[in-house]
Amino acid sequence: MKTFVSFLLCLAFLYTPTTMCYAVTNVSLAVLNWEPYVGEELKNYGFGAEIISEAFSRSGDKAIFHFMPWVRALKDTEIGKYDAVCFGYYSKERAKTYAFSEPYAQSSLVFYKHRDSQIAYTSLEDLKPYKIGVIRGFVNSVEFDKADYLHKEEVHSEVLNMKKLLNKRVDLIVIDKYIAQYLLNTMFIDNKSDFEALEPPLKTQPLYLMFSKKVTNYKQKLKDFNEGLQQITDDGTIDTIMENHGFK
């Protein structure tokens, strides 16, 4: 009898309103290594991951990141193994499968040139005379990718592309703004002044969390994230996170 009473007391304690207020909901997130937005070796997994974590925390949720290749992240989230996949671009086709959050970051593709170059442009037609380094298999802008009149040279990595530009083996490269800044601050720090970005950007793309519609409570987690994101936008937390990671 004493054991049974103790059991009832334990249940009563577990389900008191006070205890329930402190319940934490884990949100499982599939993500690829995409420095400096997110990376297993980065401080707090990178500025993008920290923004996501902080937004969820405002609603008492805890973001749990699971690193994996991009294709696997999409497939496993689609079937409901994870709550959401991070750093997705919006498309009508994807919206059939995933529920999109409000955007929490932006990816800007820009052209970089060598500082000795006098290249400037207002349209892609202006770039006909130049060799442009691109990454094999990457999607840039529709207009740029279809521009067969441009001389594009493919490589397999951002680092190799930047080395070619540094050595003037290409005239321009296409690269994400934050990735370029990250590489300049880590791998090309002695040559930072040799690289210059051109305006305007080739394309600016919002980044989203894509929630699996197969997860029963995805709407609540989506709501929690969006509300938390609004809070950290309004109170300047996002700006602080960006500055702490070396970006403005």
C-alpha positions in Angstrom: 0.0 0.0 0.0 2.8 2.4 0.9 4.5 1.7 -2.5 1.2 2.4 -4.3 0.8 5.7 -2.5 4.3 6.7 -3.3 3.6 5.9 -7.0 0.5 8.2 -7.0 2.5 11.0 -5.4 5.2 10.7 -8.1 2.5 11.0 -10.8 1.0 14.0 -9.1 4.4 15.7 -9.0 5.1 14.9 -12.6 1.9 16.4 -13.9 1.6 19.6 -11.8 1.1 22.8 -13.8 4.4 24.2 -12.6 6.3 21.2 -14.0 4.5 21.3 -17.3 5.4 24.9 -17.8 9.1 23.9 -18.0 8.6 21.1 -20.5 11.0 21.4 -23.4 10.1 20.2 -26.9 13.0 19.0 -29.0 12.9 19.9 -32.7 15.0 17.6 -34.9 16.6 19.4 -37.8 18.4 17.8 -40.8 21.2 20.0 -42.0 24.3 19.8 -44.3 27.7 21.4 -43.6 27.6 24.7 -45.4 30.1 27.0 -43.8 29.8 29.7 -42.6 26.0 29.4 -42.5 26.2 26.1 -40.6 29.0 23.6 -39.8 29.8 21.0 -37.2 33.2 22.6 -36.5 31.9 26.2 -36.2 31.1 28.1 -33.1 27.5 27.3 -32.1 27.3 25.5 -35.5 27.5 28.8 -37.4 25.4 32.0 -37.5 22.5 30.4 -39.3 22.2 27.5 -36.9 22.5 30.0 -33.9 19.6 32.1 -35.3 17.5 29.0 -35.7 18.3 27.8 -32.1 17.6 31.1 -30.6 14.2 31.5 -32.4 13.1 28.1 -31.2 14.3 28.8 -27.6 12.0 31.8 -27.3 9.1 29.3 -27.3 10.8 26.8 -25.0 11.8 24.5 -27.9 15.3 23.1 -28.3 16.8 22.7 -31.8 18.7 19.5 -32.3 20.9 19.5 -35.5 21.7 16.3 -37.4 24.4 16.7 -40.0 24.2 14.7 -43.3 24.4 15.1 -47.1 21.8 17.4 -48.6 19.9 14.8 -50.6 19.5 12.6 -47.6 18.4 15.6 -45.5 15.6 16.3 -48.0 14.4 12.6 -48.2 14.5 11.8 -44.5 12.6 15.0 -43.7 10.1 14.4 -46.4 9.1 11.0 -44.8 9.0 12.6 -41.3 12.2 11.2 -39.8 13.1 14.8 -38.9 10.9 17.8 -38.2 12.5 20.1 -40.7 15.4 20.6 -43.1 17.4 23.8 -42.8 18.6 26.3 -45.4 16.2 25.5 -48.1 15.3 27.6 -51.1 11.6 28.0 -51.9 10.0 26.4 -54.9 6.4 25.6 -55.8 7.3 22.0 -56.1 8.9 21.8 -52.7 5.9 23.6 -51.2 3.8 20.5 -52.1 5.9 18.4 -49.7 7.2 20.9 -47.0 5.7 23.7 -45.0 8.0 26.8 -45.3 8.9 29.0 -42.4 9.5 32.7 -42.6 13.0 33.4 -44.1 15.7 33.8 -41.4 18.7 34.5 -43.7 19.6 35.4 -47.2 22.1 33.9 -49.6 23.5 36.5 -52.1 25.4 35.3 -55.1 28.0 37.9 -56.2 30.8 38.2 -58.7 34.3 38.6 -57.4 37.2 40.0 -59.4 40.9 40.6 -58.8 41.6 44.1 -57.4 43.8 44.8 -60.5 40.8 44.3 -62.8 38.7 47.2 -64.0 35.6 45.0 -64.7 32.2 46.5 -64.1 28.8 45.5 -65.2 25.1 46.4 -65.3 23.9 43.4 -67.3 25.2 40.0 -68.1 25.8 41.1 -71.7 28.7 43.2 -70.3 30.5 40.1 -69.2 30.9 38.5 -72.6 34.7 39.2 -72.9 35.6 37.5 -69.6 36.3 34.0 -68.2 34.0 33.3 -65.3 34.7 30.6 -62.7 31.6 28.6 -61.5 31.1 25.5 -59.4 30.1 22.3 -61.3 26.5 21.3 -60.6 25.6 24.5 -58.7 22.4 26.4 -59.6 23.0 30.1 -59.9 20.4 32.3 -61.4 18.1 31.1 -64.3 19.3 33.9 -66.5 23.0 33.3 -65.8 22.8 29.5 -66.1 21.1 29.8 -69.5 23.5 32.4 -70.8 25.4 30.3 -73.3 27.1 33.4 -74.7 29.2 33.6 -71.5 32.5 31.9 -71.1 32.2 29.8 -67.9 34.9 27.5 -66.5 33.7 24.8 -64.0 35.6 23.6 -61.0 34.6 21.4 -58.1 35.1 23.7 -55.1 34.9 27.3 -54.0 38.5 27.2 -52.8 39.9 26.2 -56.2 37.8 28.9 -57.8 39.2 31.6 -55.5 42.8 30.3 -56.2 42.2 30.6 -59.9 41.0 34.2 -59.4 43.9 35.0 -57.2 46.3 33.7 -59.9 44.3 35.5 -62.7 43.4 32.3 -64.4 39.8 33.6 -64.5 38.5 37.1 -64.6 35.5 36.6 -62.3 34.0 34.0 -60.1 30.5 33.4 -58.9 30.3 32.8 -55.1 28.0 33.3 -52.1 28.8 36.5 -50.3 29.1 35.0 -46.8 31.1 32.0 -48.1 33.5 34.4 -49.8 33.9 36.4 -46.6 34.5 33.2 -44.6 37.2 31.9 -46.9 38.9 35.3 -47.0 39.0 35.3 -43.2 40.2 31.7 -42.9 42.1 30.5 -46.0 43.0 33.7 -48.0 43.6 36.1 -45.1 47.0 37.1 -46.5 45.4 38.0 -49.8 42.1 39.5 -48.7 42.9 42.8 -50.4 43.3 41.0 -53.8 39.6 40.2 -54.0 36.8 42.6 -54.7 33.0 42.0 -55.0 31.0 43.5 -57.8 27.6 45.1 -57.5 24.8 44.4 -58.1 24.5 40.8 -56.8 23.7 38.1 -59.4 20.9 36.8 -57.2 19.6 37.1 -53.6 17.7 34.1 -52.3 15.9 33.8 -49.0 16.6 30.8 -46.8 13.9 28.8 -45.0 13.2 26.0 -42.6 11.2 23.4 -44.5 8.9 21.4 -42.2 7.8 17.9 -42.9 4.1 17.7 -43.4 4.3 14.0 -42.2 5.1 15.1 -38.6 1.8 15.4 -36.7 2.6 18.6 -34.8 4.5 20.4 -37.5 2.1 23.4 -37.6 2.8 24.1 -33.9 6.6 23.9 -34.3 6.4 26.1 -37.4 4.3 28.6 -35.4 6.8 28.5 -32.5 9.7 29.2 -34.9 8.1 32.0 -36.7 7.1 33.7 -33.5 10.5 33.3 -32.0 12.1 34.6 -35.2 10.0 37.7 -35.1 11.1 38.3 -31.5 14.8 38.0 -32.2 14.4 40.2 -35.3 12.6 43.0 -33.3 15.0 43.0 -30.3 18.2 43.0 -32.4 19.4 39.5 -31.4 19.9 38.5 -35.0 22.2 41.5 -35.6 24.2 40.6 -32.5 24.6 36.9 -33.7 25.8 38.1 -37.0 28.3 40.4 -35.5 29.6 37.7 -33.1 30.3 35.6 -36.1 32.1 38.3 -37.9 29.4 39.4 -40.3 27.2 42.6 -40.6 
